[in-house]
Structure formats: C-alpha cells, structure tokens
Amino acid sequence: MTSIEDYMASLADRLRPGSGSGGPVIALMEMAGDLPVMDPALKTDETLFHGCQSRVWLDLRADQNAGTVRVAADSDARIMRGLLSIAVSLYDGRSFGEVAATPPDRLREAGLIELLAPSRANGFHRLLKHIHGYGAALAAERADLS
C-alpha cells in the first residue's frame, strides 16, 4: 500500500493545473473511475451519508484483527465519486492510528478544497471528518485496551 505521504504527493501532482489533458476538475472526474465498486447490498438508508449535495453511501467497518479501517463508498454524482475515490485511497486499509493521524485538512495540501464549490467542499469535509473520527475512536479504544 502506498504511504499517505506518497499518495498526497501524487494527488497534488494529478490535480496541479497543467498536469493533465483537461485540468484539475477533469482529473477529479476521471478519478471517479478509480473508485472501487461498492456492493449494492451496502447501499441502504443506514449507509446514506447526510450532509452532501449528492446522494452518498458510506460504509465504515473495523477489521479488528488487522487493526484497520475499511471504507466503501459510492455516489450518484460523478464528481462526488471522484472525491470518494480520494477518501477511499486515503483511508481504506489504513491502521486505526494512521486514520486518526490523518485529519481531513491534509487534503488542502493537494489543493483539492479550492477546486470545489463551497457547498460541495463543506459536504466532503464533513464526510472526511466522519471517517477520521471513526478511526480516531477505534485508535483510542485500542489504546485503552493496551
């Protein structure tokens, strides 16, 4: 698995103006194709994430044996699927501690937030905070058990 630092550097390169054929917004939309397919059985009212402009399903699970967070997500909007691809790449399969140590504001380093309309940026930030909080709670719980 790519380190968070390496992923952030590659994301910043991919979103940098002039780095691709269509600019950063097109790159973001192309990332929608990188999002792993979410099991349709996981798209329920319980996994529907409220607070985004688009319909977003978010399923978070803890792999207690491996000590990792599992993230599955999908959306009915292509640009949101691109954003979800970033969230999944950033957090899925990472240790509880890595998720806890990677706050949503790290994506500002890649210039991502500035590309988005304020309402989309706010909704995406809430989603990232939710994932981060989930990982932080698991990390704290594991530390308490040690």
ChimeraX commands (.cxc) that place a marker at each C-alpha (Angstrom):
marker #1 position 0.00,0.00,0.00 radius 0.5
marker #1 position 1.26,3.47,-0.85 radius 0.5
marker #1 position 2.16,5.62,2.13 radius 0.5
marker #1 position -0.09,8.57,2.93 radius 0.5
marker #1 position 2.79,10.95,2.16 radius 0.5
marker #1 position 3.36,9.40,-1.26 radius 0.5
marker #1 position -0.37,9.37,-2.00 radius 0.5
marker #1 position -0.69,13.05,-1.08 radius 0.5
marker #1 position 2.25,13.98,-3.33 radius 0.5
marker #1 position 0.81,12.03,-6.26 radius 0.5
marker #1 position -2.63,13.57,-5.70 radius 0.5
marker #1 position -1.16,17.08,-5.68 radius 0.5
marker #1 position 0.66,16.31,-8.95 radius 0.5
marker #1 position -2.51,14.93,-10.53 radius 0.5
marker #1 position -4.57,17.98,-9.52 radius 0.5
marker #1 position -1.95,20.58,-10.42 radius 0.5
marker #1 position -3.16,22.88,-13.22 radius 0.5
marker #1 position -1.49,21.96,-16.49 radius 0.5
marker #1 position -0.54,18.48,-15.30 radius 0.5
marker #1 position -3.10,16.66,-17.41 radius 0.5
marker #1 position -5.08,16.98,-20.57 radius 0.5
marker #1 position -8.10,18.69,-19.07 radius 0.5
marker #1 position -7.02,20.34,-15.85 radius 0.5
marker #1 position -7.73,19.53,-12.23 radius 0.5
marker #1 position -11.52,19.30,-12.44 radius 0.5
marker #1 position -11.31,16.83,-15.33 radius 0.5
marker #1 position -8.69,14.86,-13.36 radius 0.5
marker #1 position -11.07,14.74,-10.41 radius 0.5
marker #1 position -13.87,13.46,-12.63 radius 0.5
marker #1 position -11.53,10.84,-14.11 radius 0.5
marker #1 position -10.78,9.63,-10.57 radius 0.5
marker #1 position -14.42,8.52,-10.37 radius 0.5
marker #1 position -13.33,5.51,-12.42 radius 0.5
marker #1 position -10.78,4.62,-9.73 radius 0.5
marker #1 position -13.46,4.20,-7.06 radius 0.5
marker #1 position -13.90,0.51,-6.20 radius 0.5
marker #1 position -17.40,-0.78,-6.89 radius 0.5
marker #1 position -19.49,-0.76,-3.73 radius 0.5
marker #1 position -21.53,-3.87,-3.02 radius 0.5
marker #1 position -25.13,-2.87,-3.87 radius 0.5
marker #1 position -26.30,-4.58,-0.67 radius 0.5
marker #1 position -24.42,-1.87,1.26 radius 0.5
marker #1 position -26.41,0.95,-0.35 radius 0.5
marker #1 position -29.07,1.26,2.34 radius 0.5
marker #1 position -30.76,4.05,4.24 radius 0.5
marker #1 position -28.35,3.32,7.10 radius 0.5
marker #1 position -25.29,3.95,4.92 radius 0.5
marker #1 position -26.73,7.02,3.19 radius 0.5
marker #1 position -24.49,9.86,4.35 radius 0.5
marker #1 position -26.38,13.06,5.04 radius 0.5
marker #1 position -24.73,16.41,4.54 radius 0.5
marker #1 position -23.55,16.14,0.93 radius 0.5
marker #1 position -25.13,17.78,-2.11 radius 0.5
marker #1 position -25.33,14.42,-3.86 radius 0.5
marker #1 position -26.55,11.05,-2.64 radius 0.5
marker #1 position -23.58,9.39,-0.97 radius 0.5
marker #1 position -23.37,5.96,0.61 radius 0.5
marker #1 position -20.60,5.40,3.13 radius 0.5
marker #1 position -19.91,2.09,4.86 radius 0.5
marker #1 position -17.22,2.07,7.55 radius 0.5
marker #1 position -16.02,-1.12,9.18 radius 0.5
marker #1 position -13.25,-2.01,11.56 radius 0.5
marker #1 position -11.08,-5.03,10.84 radius 0.5
marker #1 position -10.19,-5.69,14.47 radius 0.5
marker #1 position -7.78,-8.50,13.61 radius 0.5
marker #1 position -5.73,-6.33,11.27 radius 0.5
marker #1 position -6.40,-3.11,13.19 radius 0.5
marker #1 position -7.51,-1.34,10.04 radius 0.5
marker #1 position -10.42,0.76,8.85 radius 0.5
marker #1 position -12.34,-0.48,5.80 radius 0.5
marker #1 position -14.11,2.17,3.73 radius 0.5
marker #1 position -16.65,1.53,0.97 radius 0.5
marker #1 position -18.43,4.42,-0.71 radius 0.5
marker #1 position -20.46,5.41,-3.75 radius 0.5
marker #1 position -22.45,8.34,-5.09 radius 0.5
marker #1 position -24.91,9.16,-7.82 radius 0.5
marker #1 position -22.74,12.11,-8.96 radius 0.5
marker #1 position -19.56,11.62,-10.97 radius 0.5
marker #1 position -17.59,14.44,-9.34 radius 0.5
marker #1 position -18.52,13.10,-5.90 radius 0.5
marker #1 position -17.38,9.63,-6.97 radius 0.5
marker #1 position -14.01,11.22,-7.80 radius 0.5
marker #1 position -13.88,12.75,-4.33 radius 0.5
marker #1 position -14.90,9.45,-2.76 radius 0.5
marker #1 position -12.10,7.74,-4.67 radius 0.5
marker #1 position -9.71,10.11,-2.90 radius 0.5
marker #1 position -11.29,9.40,0.50 radius 0.5
marker #1 position -11.11,5.63,-0.05 radius 0.5
marker #1 position -7.49,5.84,-1.24 radius 0.5
marker #1 position -6.57,7.99,1.73 radius 0.5
marker #1 position -8.25,5.95,4.48 radius 0.5
marker #1 position -9.22,2.42,3.36 radius 0.5
marker #1 position -6.99,-0.33,4.74 radius 0.5
marker #1 position -5.05,2.07,6.96 radius 0.5
marker #1 position -4.41,1.32,10.60 radius 0.5
marker #1 position -6.63,2.93,13.20 radius 0.5
marker #1 position -3.66,5.11,14.20 radius 0.5
marker #1 position -2.94,6.20,10.61 radius 0.5
marker #1 position -6.56,7.24,10.12 radius 0.5
marker #1 position -6.51,9.10,13.45 radius 0.5
marker #1 position -3.27,10.86,12.45 radius 0.5
marker #1 position -4.60,11.98,9.05 radius 0.5
marker #1 position -7.10,14.80,9.55 radius 0.5
marker #1 position -9.26,15.97,6.65 radius 0.5
marker #1 position -7.34,19.22,6.38 radius 0.5
marker #1 position -4.41,17.29,4.88 radius 0.5
marker #1 position -6.27,17.47,1.55 radius 0.5
marker #1 position -5.72,21.23,1.48 radius 0.5
marker #1 position -2.05,20.41,0.78 radius 0.5
marker #1 position -3.08,18.88,-2.55 radius 0.5
marker #1 position -5.09,21.98,-3.50 radius 0.5
marker #1 position -8.27,19.93,-3.62 radius 0.5
marker #1 position -10.59,22.04,-1.48 radius 0.5
marker #1 position -10.01,25.16,-3.58 radius 0.5
marker #1 position -11.30,23.33,-6.66 radius 0.5
marker #1 position -14.73,22.72,-5.17 radius 0.5
marker #1 position -17.83,24.87,-4.80 radius 0.5
marker #1 position -18.28,25.81,-1.13 radius 0.5
marker #1 position -21.30,23.54,-0.60 radius 0.5
marker #1 position -19.51,20.54,-2.14 radius 0.5
marker #1 position -16.32,21.30,-0.18 radius 0.5
marker #1 position -18.28,21.51,3.08 radius 0.5
marker #1 position -20.09,18.22,2.47 radius 0.5
marker #1 position -16.88,16.43,1.51 radius 0.5
marker #1 position -15.11,17.84,4.56 radius 0.5
marker #1 position -17.93,16.52,6.80 radius 0.5
marker #1 position -17.57,13.09,5.22 radius 0.5
marker #1 position -13.80,13.10,5.78 radius 0.5
marker #1 position -14.29,14.24,9.38 radius 0.5
marker #1 position -16.69,11.35,9.90 radius 0.5
marker #1 position -14.16,8.80,8.61 radius 0.5
marker #1 position -11.35,10.43,10.59 radius 0.5
marker #1 position -13.48,10.44,13.76 radius 0.5
marker #1 position -14.31,6.77,13.26 radius 0.5
marker #1 position -10.63,5.87,13.01 radius 0.5
marker #1 position -9.71,8.09,15.96 radius 0.5
marker #1 position -12.36,6.42,18.14 radius 0.5
marker #1 position -11.05,2.98,17.18 radius 0.5
marker #1 position -7.45,4.05,17.89 radius 0.5
marker #1 position -8.44,5.41,21.30 radius 0.5
marker #1 position -10.39,2.25,22.12 radius 0.5
marker #1 position -7.42,0.09,21.16 radius 0.5
marker #1 position -5.08,2.25,23.28 radius 0.5
marker #1 position -7.42,1.88,26.27 radius 0.5
marker #1 position -7.32,-1.89,25.90 radius 0.5
marker #1 position -3.50,-1.96,25.89 radius 0.5
marker link #1:1,2 radius 0.2
marker link #1:2,3 radius 0.2
marker link #1:3,4 radius 0.2
marker link #1:4,5 radius 0.2
marker link #1:5,6 radius 0.2
marker link #1:6,7 radius 0.2
marker link #1:7,8 radius 0.2
marker link #1:8,9 radius 0.2
marker link #1:9,10 radius 0.2
marker link #1:10,11 radius 0.2
marker link #1:11,12 radius 0.2
marker link #1:12,13 radius 0.2
marker link #1:13,14 radius 0.2
marker link #1:14,15 radius 0.2
marker link #1:15,16 radius 0.2
marker link #1:16,17 radius 0.2
marker link #1:17,18 radius 0.2
marker link #1:18,19 radius 0.2
marker link #1:19,20 radius 0.2
marker link #1:20,21 radius 0.2
marker link #1:21,22 radius 0.2
marker link #1:22,23 radius 0.2
marker link #1:23,24 radius 0.2
marker link #1:24,25 radius 0.2
marker link #1:25,26 radius 0.2
marker link #1:26,27 radius 0.2
marker link #1:27,28 radius 0.2
marker link #1:28,29 radius 0.2
marker link #1:29,30 radius 0.2
marker link #1:30,31 radius 0.2
marker link #1:31,32 radius 0.2
marker link #1:32,33 radius 0.2
marker link #1:33,34 radius 0.2
marker link #1:34,35 radius 0.2
marker link #1:35,36 radius 0.2
marker link #1:36,37 radius 0.2
marker link #1:37,38 radius 0.2
marker link #1:38,39 radius 0.2
marker link #1:39,40 radius 0.2
marker link #1:40,41 radius 0.2
marker link #1:41,42 radius 0.2
marker link #1:42,43 radius 0.2
marker link #1:43,44 radius 0.2
marker link #1:44,45 radius 0.2
marker link #1:45,46 radius 0.2
marker link #1:46,47 radius 0.2
marker link #1:47,48 radius 0.2
marker link #1:48,49 radius 0.2
marker link #1:49,50 radius 0.2
marker link #1:50,51 radius 0.2
marker link #1:51,52 radius 0.2
marker link #1:52,53 radius 0.2
marker link #1:53,54 radius 0.2
marker link #1:54,55 radius 0.2
marker link #1:55,56 radius 0.2
marker link #1:56,57 radius 0.2
marker link #1:57,58 radius 0.2
marker link #1:58,59 radius 0.2
marker link #1:59,60 radius 0.2
marker link #1:60,61 radius 0.2
marker link #1:61,62 radius 0.2
marker link #1:62,63 radius 0.2
marker link #1:63,64 radius 0.2
marker link #1:64,65 radius 0.2
marker link #1:65,66 radius 0.2
marker link #1:66,67 radius 0.2
marker link #1:67,68 radius 0.2
marker link #1:68,69 radius 0.2
marker link #1:69,70 radius 0.2
marker link #1:70,71 radius 0.2
marker link #1:71,72 radius 0.2
marker link #1:72,73 radius 0.2
marker link #1:73,74 radius 0.2
marker link #1:74,75 radius 0.2
marker link #1:75,76 radius 0.2
marker link #1:76,77 radius 0.2
marker link #1:77,78 radius 0.2
marker link #1:78,79 radius 0.2
marker link #1:79,80 radius 0.2
marker link #1:80,81 radius 0.2
marker link #1:81,82 radius 0.2
marker link #1:82,83 radius 0.2
marker link #1:83,84 radius 0.2
marker link #1:84,85 radius 0.2
marker link #1:85,86 radius 0.2
marker link #1:86,87 radius 0.2
marker link #1:87,88 radius 0.2
marker link #1:88,89 radius 0.2
marker link #1:89,90 radius 0.2
marker link #1:90,91 radius 0.2
marker link #1:91,92 radius 0.2
marker link #1:92,93 radius 0.2
marker link #1:93,94 radius 0.2
marker link #1:94,95 radius 0.2
marker link #1:95,96 radius 0.2
marker link #1:96,97 radius 0.2
marker link #1:97,98 radius 0.2
marker link #1:98,99 radius 0.2
marker link #1:99,100 radius 0.2
marker link #1:100,101 radius 0.2
marker link #1:101,102 radius 0.2
marker link #1:102,103 radius 0.2
marker link #1:103,104 radius 0.2
marker link #1:104,105 radius 0.2
marker link #1:105,106 radius 0.2
marker link #1:106,107 radius 0.2
marker link #1:107,108 radius 0.2
marker link #1:108,109 radius 0.2
marker link #1:109,110 radius 0.2
marker link #1:110,111 radius 0.2
marker link #1:111,112 radius 0.2
marker link #1:112,113 radius 0.2
marker link #1:113,114 radius 0.2
marker link #1:114,115 radius 0.2
marker link #1:115,116 radius 0.2
marker link #1:116,117 radius 0.2
marker link #1:117,118 radius 0.2
marker link #1:118,119 radius 0.2
marker link #1:119,120 radius 0.2
marker link #1:120,121 radius 0.2
marker link #1:121,122 radius 0.2
marker link #1:122,123 radius 0.2
marker link #1:123,124 radius 0.2
marker link #1:124,125 radius 0.2
marker link #1:125,126 radius 0.2
marker link #1:126,127 radius 0.2
marker link #1:127,128 radius 0.2
marker link #1:128,129 radius 0.2
marker link #1:129,130 radius 0.2
marker link #1:130,131 radius 0.2
marker link #1:131,132 radius 0.2
marker link #1:132,133 radius 0.2
marker link #1:133,134 radius 0.2
marker link #1:134,135 radius 0.2
marker link #1:135,136 radius 0.2
marker link #1:136,137 radius 0.2
marker link #1:137,138 radius 0.2
marker link #1:138,139 radius 0.2
marker link #1:139,140 radius 0.2
marker link #1:140,141 radius 0.2
marker link #1:141,142 radius 0.2
marker link #1:142,143 radius 0.2
marker link #1:143,144 radius 0.2
marker link #1:144,145 radius 0.2
marker link #1:145,146 radius 0.2
view
